[in-house]
Amino acid sequence: MVKKGLVTINTQLCSNCNGREILVGGKSNTWKAPESRDETLNQWSGRTRFKIGDSLLWKYNAENDSVLQVRQTDYERCDRSEPIRGYKDGHTNIELKRSGPFYFISGEEGHCQRGEKLRVVVLSPNHNRSVVDAPAPLSSSSPGLRPLSLPYPPSSNGLIQQLSTMSITYSAISSSTVSGFSPKSVPFAIHSVTRRQFLNPNTFYRFGFSPSLQGSSIEFSLQLNSRVVLSKERRSLPLVVRNDRPQNEDLPKQYTRREKKPFPVPIVDLRRAARERVKNNKDKPKRPLPPPKNGMVVKSLVPLAYKVYNARIRLINNLHRLMKVVRVNACGWCNEIHVGPYGHPFKSCKGPNTSQRKGLHEWTNSVIEDVIVPLEAYHLFDRLGKRIRHDERFSIPRVPAVVELCIQGGVEIPEFPAKRRRKPIIRIGKSEFVDADETELPDPEPQPPPVPLLTELPVSEITPPSSEEETVSLAEETLQAWEEMRAGAKKLMRMYRVRVCGYCPEVHVGPTGHKAQNCGAFKHQQRNGQHGWQSAVLDDLIPPRYVWHVPDVNGPPMQRELRSFYGQAPAVVEICAQAGAVVPEHYRATMRLEVGIPSSVKEAEMVV
């Protein structure tokens, strides 16, 4: 039997679905450095839904501030040198003409580092096209109404309370009139789940929650011409809204000692690309090799190499000072560390006699080498020279791998000289070459470096920050140095090849790996101690060293039973976050900042 039904939905919807003029922060004079991490503009933008056609309105003092629209990389590094657009009128209005993210920072010195920046995500039109399973078409006499869809999911800190109160109620009616609803209203998608699925925490992890629909409570009525099972009792199902934005991300896989690291590009794809390259270059004249393959330095990357070198020195100096106010614990039996006033309670120790301690750690004081892994590589005087033999392994100096990458990129360090050619090499074979004659060239004149090189502070000059404001500023500077070092090293690795052993952490900066037979990884006897060289990725050169993220340093300690609710972050990021720095967006998913943590084990058992 076909009955006319009514779906009544009580939820929070935006009051205006057309182009709107949105005041940044919701009020005037919000374009300034936030007083705390809980009052950032990005938190406001996460609670607001933006569509194509909306416009952002800034109201600020034009004498003391300005607005810059920048790219994502400049937004993360607070780089004001190359903005897309700049505004300094005190009453800035910017229209959002496309979907996707927009990035804005302050144009004044030091304001962005203190958190005066904004990230806005504009929804695409596809968000409004997801509909409910299509019911039977309405007759011509019935008022034509669209099915409803929800373009962005509601969110709140109390996930269980909110999702349990948002429900769909089915009730049979005899009237076919609908009041208070316009056919042009925004549709929303409704998914009903069972109680078992609703209580499963993995269901929530696939959704992105944003309190953007908190406005006015509006009741909608939608007429359906479909089959409805009549029942005397009211049936209430939880409303679950799906979103493509992940709430958390898994950490990179930790390989055991018996597993080999995978190739960054599968070997099948490498062979296919090589065959295609040979096929395309057949019967064509050979092109001259570009730098650095011809032995010369890429001049455009020399300033970047100096920037990476100084960022590393600045990172080490700042971490020495921050570790005097932020406690970092290290296990005395294994290489695990924890950032916090006391160590975590998880049974994850894999050191000697771990069975006697039942996997518990014994926490002691830590040093800077526990936070930044001291990864070293052989220094090459000539990066195109002969490979290092096994009997030369003790006669060639070793330097930090990042420093060696900067030296090959153009950084001049007197203690570690490098050969700088002024003419390209002459190839006489596939793997043989001779240097070009440079006798007719004038003697090179010593040139000052683009920027002065920094040096590490001696232990006697390391002092802790004197105030809370200085601690926050130092943490922001440290986090910026960490991002600059990683971003710059990633660009250098695209031109200067870096190799890593697939079995052990050994790294070699150069076109081919060395021949030193010092690999002691799994089944090294079958390889006679030789390394299995392959292309390296950024985490091989600069290991992030993940640690557990402490949700509240001053709150209750972490509980062993709630381990699945906690996130992780690189040790440097966690130290800076506990010191007061704003966490970058790309670390929030792994830190699980959007995941609600139960206050007790009893509450977790009620949810899971």
N, C-alpha and C positions, 0 to 999 in steps of 0.2 A: 504494500500500500504506500502510495506517495503522499507524504505530508509536507507541509510548509513549516520549516523550522526557523528558529532565531538563534544566532550565535551572539552572545553578549560578551564583550571583551573589555575588562577594566585594566588599563595600563597607562603609562606616561608617554604622551606623544608631544612632538614639537608643535607650537601654537601657530607657526607659519611655515608653509612648505614652499613658498615662492622665494625669489631673491630677497635677502634681508641685509640690513646694515648692522653688523655685530660689533659692539664696542669691546675692544680687547680687554680682557680681565673682568668685564661686566660693569666697570665703573671707570671714572677718570683717574689719571695719575697712577695707573698700575704698571706703566712701562718704566720699571726701575728694578734695581737688584732686590730679590726677595729677602725677607728677614729670616726665613727658615726654609728648610727643604720641603715642608708641607704646604707652602704658599707659592709655588712656582707657577708661571703662566702655562707650562705644559700640562700641569694638573687641571687647570681650567679648560684648556683645549681638549683634554681627554673627556671632559664632561659635556662638551658641546659638539653638536653635529653640524658639519659644514657641507654645503652642496654647491654645485656649479651655479654661478650667478650671484652668490653671496659676496659681500664686501666686508673687509675688516677696517675698523676705524680706530686709530690711535689718537689719544689726547695726552700731550706731554708738554714739558717746558722745552721749547726749541733752543734756548740758550745753553742748556745743560745736557741735551741728549738728542738722538736721531735714530732713524730706523734704516737698517740695511737688509735687503733681500739677497740671500747668498745661496750657494750650493750646499749639498749635504756635507761634503768634506770640510768646507770652510766653516760650516755650522758646528761640526764636532770639534774643530780645532780653534774656534773663535778667531778666524782669520778675516781681517777687515780689508785686506789689500786689493782684492778683486771682487767686489760685490756685483750682483746682477743689476740692481737699482739701489739708489740711495734717496732718502727723504729726510728733510730737516725743516719742516714747516710748522710743527707743533700740532697739526690737525691732518694726519695722513689717512687717506682712504685708498685701499687697494682692493680691486675686484678679483675674485677667484674665478678665472675663466676656464680652468681645466680641472680634471680630477687628479688625485695624487697628493704627495706631500709638498708643502711650502715651508721654507726655512727663513727665519728672521732673527737678526741679532742687533745689539746696540752698536752704534757707531762710535761710541766714546771708549777711550782706553780703559781697560780693566773691568768694564761693566759686564761684558759677556762672560768673563771668567767667574764672576760672582753670581751667575745664573740669570742675567737679563737677556733672555732669548726665548724664542717661541717656535714651536713646530706645529703645523696645522695640516691635517689630512682631510682632503676633500673627497667625498664619496663619489664613486662613478655612477652613471645612470643605471648600470646593471643591478645595483642594489635594490632598485624599485621594481624589478621584473620577476622576482621569485614569488610564486603564487602557491596557493593550496591546491591539492589534487582537484582537478576541475570537476564540479558537480554537473548535473544535467542542465542543459541550457534553459534559461528562463523563457517563458512564453512572451509573446508580444504585448499582452495585456499587463504583464507584471512590470514593475519599474526595473529597468536595467541597472544593476549594481555590479561593480567590479569586486573580485575577491581581494582581500586585504593582504598586504605583505609588509614586513617590518624591515626597513633599510638598514638599521644598525641595532645591535642587541642592547638591551638595558643592562645595567651593571650596578653593583653595590658591593660594599665590603661584606655584608652578610649574605652570602650566596644562597644558603639554605632558606633563610627567612623570605628572601625576595622571590625565589623561584617557586616556593611553596604557596605564596599568596597570589601569584599571577596564575590564573586558571581560566579554563574555557567551560562555560556552563551551557548545556543544551536544555532547552525547554520548548515544548510544543505549544504553538499558538494557532489560532484560527484566522487571525487577521493578517492581511497581506500588506498593510501599510507600514512604512518605515519612516521615522521622523528623526531629524537631527543628523542626517548623514548625507553627504554629497557624493555623487558618483566620481568626482575628480579627486577625492581624498587619496592620500598615499596608501598603497596596498602593503600588507605585511604578511610574512610567511609564518605559519603556525605548525609546530611539530609536537605531537603528543608522545610521551614516552611512558614506559611502565615504571612502577615503583623501583624495581631492581635496577633499571637503567638510570633512574633519577638519583638513586643513592650511590651510584658508582662514581668515584672522583674522576675517572678518565673521561667521563662525559663532559665535565666542566672544563677540563684542560684543553678540549678542542674548541672552546668558545673564547672569544675576546669580549670582556665585559667593560663597558664604558658608561658611566652614569650620565649619558647625554640626553636621556628622555625624561629627566626630571623637570617638569614644568607644571602643567595643569592636568588634573585628572579628568579625562574625557571618556564618556561611555558611548560606544558605537554599537549600532544594531545592524546586522546584515541578514537579509532575507535569503534563504537557501531553498531551492526547489529540488530536493534530494530525499533519499530514503533515510528516515530517522527512526531509530528503535525507541519506542515510547517506554518509559519506565516511571514508576511512581516515585522513586528516589532520585535525587539530583546527583549527577555524576561529575566529579571535579578531577581534572587531570592537570599536572604541572605544565606550564608553558616553557618550552626550551627553544631558544633562538640560536641558530648556527651562524658562525662567522669564520671567515678564512684567516683572520689574524690569530696566530698562535699565542696562547697565554704563557707558555713556557717552552723551552727548547732543551733537547738532550745535549749533554756535554760530549765533546769529542771522545771517541772510543779509546780506551786504554788497552793497548795490546800487551799480552803476556810476553815473557821471555822466549817462548817457543813460537811466537807468531811473527811473521815478517810484515813490515809496513807495506801497505798497498801503494802502487804507483799513483802519483797525482793524476796522470793520464794513463788509461789502460794501455798495455803493451800492444794490443791489437790495433788500437787507434793510432799509436805511434808508427807502427809498420805501414798501415794504410796511408798515413800522411806522407811517409817517406817515399812510398811507391808513386804517389800522386805528384810529389815534388820532382822526382826523377823524370817522370813522364812529361811534365810541363816544361822542364828545362832542357829537354832533348833537342838537339840541333839548334840551340840558341847560344849566342856568345856569352861567356862567363862575365858576370858583373863583378865589379870591385867590391871587396868585403867592406861592410860598414864598421865603424868602431862599436864595441871594443874588440871585435874579431880580427881586425887588422893590426892589433897591438897598440892602438892609440886610446887615449882617454876620451870618454864622451863629455865634451866641455859643458854641455847644458846641464849635466848632472853633478858637476863639481860643487856648486853651492849646496845642493841637496845632501851630498856626502858630508860636508862640514856641519850642516844642520843636524843630521842624524848623530854625528859624533858628539856634538855639544849637548844634544838632548839626552844621550846616554849618561854623560858626566853629570848633567843637572839632575837627572833621575836618581843617580846613586847618592849625590850629596843631600838631596831632599829626603830620601828614604832614611839616611842616617839620622836626620833630625826628627822625622816623624816617628821612628821606632823608639824614641825616648818618651813619647807621650801615648803611643798606641802599642799595646802589648801584643807581641808575636811569640807564640809558644812553638817549640820544636820537640818532636819525640826523640828520646835518647836512644831508641833502638832502630827506628826506621827513618825515612826521609820525609815523613809527613809533617806539616806545620798547620797551625790554626791561629787565626787573628781574633783576639778577644782577651778579656781579663783572665780567663781560665780556659783550659783545653776542652774540647768536645768530648762527650761520653761514648762515642761510637766505637765498637770493637772492630777496628780495621787495621790494626798493627800487623805487619808481616815481617818483623825483624826476628832476630834470634830469640829462642825461648818464648815465642809468642803463645804457645799452648799452655805454659805455666801461668801466664798472665791473662789467659782467656781472651786474647786479642786486644786487651786494653793498652792504651798508650801511657808512657811515663813522660810527662811534659817537663821540659827544661827551657832555659833561655835560648834565644836564637840570635843569629848574626845575619848580616846583609846577604851572604852567599846562600842562605836558606830561602830568601825571597826572590833574588835574581840568580838563576842558575848559572854558575861560572862555566860556560861552554866555550872552549878554546879550539883554535884551528892553527895549522902551520902557516907561517908568514912566507909569502912568495915574493922574491925579488923580481922575478920575471914571470908574470902569470901565463905566458905562452911558452915558457921554457920546458925543460925535461921534467918528467914526473919524479917526485921524491921517492928514492929507493928505500928499501928496508934498512940498509946499513947507515942511512943518513937521518934516521928518525930522531937521534939525540943531538945532532949538530945544527939543526934548523930550529930557530926560536918559534915558540907558540904564543899567540896573542888571542884576546877575546875575538870570537868569530865576527861580531858586529864591527869591531875595530878593523879587522882585516878587510871586511867588505868596504868600509869607508876608505881605507888606504888604496885599494884597487880602484875606487871611484874617484880618486884625485886628492885625498887628504895627504898632506906632507907632514910626516912625523920624523924628526931627525934620528930617533932610535931605531926606526924600522924603514930604511930607504927602499925605494921601489924604482924600477926602470921605467922612464918616461920617454917613449919614442916620439920623434917629431915628424917622421915619415912612415907611411904604411909599410908593412912587411911585404916581401915578394915570395909568393908561393911557388915552390918547385916540385911539389908533390902533394898527395892527399894529406900527409901529416908532416911534411918537411917545408921549411921556409928559411929565408935568409933576410937579415936586416938590410934596409936600404942605406945607401951611402949618405951620411949626414955631414961629411967633412966640409962641403961648400957652404953649409949653413953657418951663420954667425953664432957665437957662443950665446947660450940662453942667459938672459938676465934674471936674477932672482926677483920674483914677484911676491908681494905680501899676500897672505891668505885672504879670501873674501871676508871672513869673519875671524876674530881671534879665537884660538883654541882654549877651552876651559880645562881646568885641572881638578883632580879630586882633592877634597879638603882633608888635611891631616886630622888624626883622631883628636888631637888637643884642641882644634878649632871647632869641633862639632858641638853645638849648643842646642838645646830644645827650644821651641817657640815660646815666647814669653807670655802670650795672651791667647784667648780663644779665637779672636779675629785673625791673628797671625797664623794660628794653626789651620784655620779654614783656607786662608789665602795660600799657605804652603801646600796644602792638600790639592787645591785646584791646580797649582803650578806643577806639582808632581804628576797628576793625572794627565795634564796637557803634554808634559815631556814624554810620558809613556806612549801616548797616542802619536806624537810626532815621530818618535823612534820607530814604532812599528809601521806607520804609514810610509815613512821615508825608506825604511829597509825593504819594504815590499816593492817600491818602485825601483830601487837599485837592483833587486833580484831579477827583475825582468830583463835587464841588460847584462849584468854580471852574474854568470851562472854559479849556483851554489849546489854542492852535492852533499848527500847524507847517506849513511849506511842504513840499509834496510833491516839490519839486525840489531844494531847498537846506536847510541846517540852521537857517534863520531860525525863531525861536519868538516867539509873541505870547501873553501872558497876558491873556485877555479873551474876551468872548462872540463877537466877530468880529475878524478880522485887520485890520491897518492897511493903508493905501493907498499906502505908500511904494514906489516903483518901483525897488527896489534888488536885485532878484533877478538874479544873473548866471549861473544854471545853464543846462543844456542847452536850446537854442532859446528863450532868454528874449526874443529879438527879436520872436518871434511873439506873445508875451504882453505886449509893451511894458514888460518888466521887472517886471510884477506877479507877486505870489506866488500859488501855488495852494494856498490854505489848506484844511486838513483837521484832524480831531481828532488830538491828539497822544497818544502813549503815554509811559510813564515813561522809557524809554530815549531819547526825543527831548528830554525836559527835563533828564535827568541821564544823559549818555552814559557807559556803563560803561568804555569804552576797554580792550578786551581785549588781553592780552599773553600770550606763551608762558609756560607753567608749567614751572619748573625742578625736576625731580624731586629732585635732591640738589645743594644749593649747594656743598658741600664735595667732591662727587664729580667724576667726569670731565665734561668739557664736553659740551654737546649735539652730536649728530652729524647732519649734513645728510641722510644716507640714512635716518635713523630718524624723519623728520619726522611721518609718519602715526601714530606711537605717542604723541606728546606731546599734551597738552591745553592749554587756555587758560583764563584767568580775568581778571576785571577787575583793572586795575593796582593799585587800592587793596587788593583782597583778596590779590593776590600779594605785595605789600610786607608786609602784616601776617603772611602765612603764613611768609615768609622770616625775619621778626622773631620768630617763635615762637608766634603766635596759632593757635588751633584753627580749622580751616576749617569753616564752616557746611555743613550737609548738602546744601543746594540748589546748592552750587557744586562738589560732588565729582564729579558726572557730567561736566561740561564740562572739569574739570581732569584727568579720566581717572585718578583716584587708584587705581582698582581694576584698571587695565590693566597687565599685566606688560610691562616694556620690555626688549627683548633687550640683552644686554651688549655685543654687537658686531654688525657688519653681517653677518658670516658666520652668526651664530645667527639673525638675521632672515631670511636667505635660506633657511635650513632650515625655518622655520615657514611663511613665505608661499608 
